[in-house]
Amino acid sequence: MAFTIRLCPFCGGAINSEEAGFFVCEECDKRSYRSRTYSRVYLQNKPYEADYGAILDVVDISPEKALEQINAVMDSVEEPDTDMYFTRGLVYTAMGEEGKAHIDWKKGLEVMTDLRNIDAYIMPVCRGIMDTIIIKEREFLDFSPLEYIDTIATEFSLKAGVPCRGLFYLSLYRDFRTAYQSGKLDDDDEIYQNIVVKILPKILAYGRDYRMVVDAIDEMLEDFHYNPDTYIEDDNMMMHICDMLKSEYQKLAENFSDAHIERIYRHWNDENMFELEYWVDELMKSIKDDSILQKVRWLRTKENFNLEDAVEGYARKFLLLSEDGEDLSKEA
Ligand SMILES: [Zn+2]
């Protein structure tokens, strides 16, 4: 990604330095990792990295055996620590026990004392969620991934005092896309498309950096074979909306300064993005029901209001630009 400015995914502070594989924010001291798919990053350089790694390797052969091993580790101490809970959480997800995994991640968060490396715990959870979604889809089991993710992301946000939801959805998306591209989902090619369709509105609404959202849209347009000439016949309206939104962001933000981008980023958090989620849902629903467009109509003051106007209205809302181009981010 050739961004002019990289922002801390937690506090929105500018990041100027990069260490091996991660960035450190000068403002809040939190690390953020470049790769979003290394689920064992929380164990890196710890004295038990190899031991817990070996337990996680056993998961592929026998999750029951892995559970025995991590339980033995946890029984040997008075108070299990964060890394033990997160490791057992991963074992539980492989067993299809996402409820138990959730309890472990919650306990792991509770006993976490140093929040500077919280990003390293988002990735294993996203991997666990991905594995859970795959298991549930393959076995046709009832599961509400969005509810599950929102609950866990909120627990992280409350613990760390920073917005985490967008990071969860983007990391999960990244994990799924990597799995899809590596052929891991070859037997179930529908899983990838199904899950992207589900999490796409969340990415659009909770992705605090619109530049990352534009990058994700670009990839999705490719994965969903979007063709601007045939999207109606192809039944690809959702991607058409994404394509329009991408163009609006690019057009409206063309001359934004780094400071301007940072102001927009800092304005949005999990609480006020909740409103964006509502508007994204309305936009998506308008694919099937034209009359819904009239509900988003107040976003713009225009005669002959159409979908393109609605998308532009949404883009302006996100970018904090008034109808006549005034920069509202300074007051926001
Ligand atoms: Zn920061």
Residues whose N, C-alpha, C, O or C-beta is under 5 A from the ligand:
A	BS01	ZN	C8 F10 C11 G12 G13 C25 E27 C28 D29
